[in-house]
Amino acid sequence: MVVFLTNAPRRLYEYWLSLPKVGLLPLRSAVNPADIKDILPEITITEWTAPDELRYRLAGTNVVDRYGFDPTGRNLMDLVDAEVRSGLIDNFTRIVGTPCGARSVRREIYKQDFRKLVEHVIFPLDSEHDDRSLLIGVTGVLKGPDNWVETGTLTTIEHPSELEFIDIGAGVPAN
C-alpha cells in the first residue's frame, strides 16, 4: 500500500488506476484533462527518448510558476547536477523497463539557495503510435520549515531522499 504525504500524488495515483489499460498501461489518449482539473496545474508529461534525455512535453501552470520558467521541450537531466544524473537515469530506466510507477520526496533548489521539499509521483503511459515512453507525473509541495520560498527560478533538482517504486502489475525493480 502506497502512503502519500500530499493530495496531488494520491489523486493522480487513483486516477491512473481508474484508466482503461492496454496490457499494463493506459493509452495517452485515455487521459482526459477534465477528469483531473483539480490537479492539472501540477501535472507534467515527459517523454523518455534516451537514457540521458527525459523531455517535458507538458507542464501545468503551477509547475511553470514554481520553476520560474516553462520547462516544455527541455531535458529534465539538464536540471540536475552531474552526480545526481546517473542515479536518476538508473531510476527512470527501471521505471520504464519494468514498467512501474514511482513516488519520491526530493528538494528543488532555487536561485539564492531557496528550497522546496516536494513529493513527486510518476506513472507510465502508452504513447499509442510508437515505442516512445511517456510518463505522467504530479508534484505536491510539502509543508515545513524548508519551504519558505514562494517563487523563484529553479536551478537544480536533488536526488530523492525517499524513493518507492509502485507495482502496476509487473512487479517493482529492486531498490
N, C-alpha and C positions, 0 to 999 in steps of 0.2 A: 504494500500500500504506500503510495507516494504521499508525503506530507508537504503541503505548500505553505509558505510563510506569507504570501500576498495573494490577493484575489485574482489579478490578471492571469498569472500562470495556471491557477486552478481552473479558471474559466476556459482558457484555451485547451487544456487537457480534456475537460468534459466535452467541449465542442468537437475536438479532434476525434474522440472516441465515438461520437454520435454520427460521424460522416460515413456514408456508404464506402466500402472498400473494394478494390480490385486486388485480390490477393491480400497482402497485409496493409497496403497503403491506400488512402483516399486519393482520387484524382484532384489535380489542382482546380479543375472546373467545378468540383463539388463544394469548394469554399465560397460561401455566399457572404459578402461583407455585411449585408443587412442582418444576418444571424448573429454577428459578433460586434455590432456597432458600439457596444459598451466598452470594448477593449481595442477597437480598431485604431485609435490614435497611438497605441503602443505596439502594434503589430509590425513585424518585418517578414519579408520573404527574401531568402537568399538562394543563390544558385552555386552549387559546388561544381566547378569546372576542371579543377586540378588540385592536387594536394595543397598547394600554397595559394589557391585562389578560391575565395568564397565571396562572391559579388552580391551586394544588396540589389535586389530587383524592385523592392517596395519598402518604404519606410513611413510609418504613420507620423502624423503631425506632432505628437508628443515626443517621438524619437528625434525628429528634426530639431524640435525646441530644446530637448535635453542635450543633444550633441552640439548644438550651436551651428550646425550645417546640415545639409541634406546629403546623407550617405549613398543615395541611389546611384548605382553604377560603380561605386567604389569597392575596393577589395578590403574586406574585414581584416585580413592579415597585415595590411598597411597601418592598422590602428593598434597593433600590439608590438611590444618590444621583441627583439630577436630571441631573447632567452625564453620568452613565453610562447613564441610562434610554434616551435616544434611540438610542444605539449598540446596546443590547440589543434594543430594538424593531425596529431595522433587521435585526439578525441573525436574530431569530425570524421576522420577515416573510419573509426569504429562505429559511429552513429550511422553513417551512410552504408557501410559494409554489412552491418548486422541484419536488417535495419532496426533501429530503436529510437526512442526519444531520449532526451536528457534534461535534467534540472541542475542548475548551478547557482552558486552565490559567488559574486565577484565584486571587485571595486572598479568603478570607472573613474579615471583621473582627468581633471580638467585644468585649464590654464590657471596659473597661480596656485597650483597644488591643491585645489578644491577636490573633494572626493565624494562619491555616492556609492553606497553599498546597495547592490541590486540582486534580485532573484530573476533568473532567466530560464525559460523553458523553450525547447525546440522539438519539432516533430517532422518527419519526412513526408513529402507529398510525391505522388506520381506525376511527372510532367506531361504525360499522355502522348506527346508527339515524338519523343526521342528518349535517349537514355540519360538525359540531364538529371541531376539530383537536386531537388528543391527542398528547402526547409522552411517551415513556418515557425516563427518564434514570437515571444512576447516577454516584456520585462516589467517587473514590479519593483518600485523603489521601496527599500526597507526603511523604516523609521529608526532613527538612532542618532547618537552624537556625531557620527562620521558624515552625516548627510546635511550639512549646513549650507550648501550652495544651491541656489535655485536655478541659475542659468550659467552658462559659460561655454567654452569651446572644448569639446572632448579632445584630449591629447593621446590617451592610451587606455587600453582595457587590460587589467591584470589577469593573471592566471586564476581560475576559480579556487576559492578557499574550500568550497564544497562542490562535489560533482557526484551525481547519481544518474545512472542510466535507467531508462524506463522501458520495461518489456512491453512490446506491442504485438507479441505473438511469435517472434523469432528468438526470444531469449535476450540476454544482455551480454556484452563483452566483459571480460574480467577487468577489474579496476587496476 
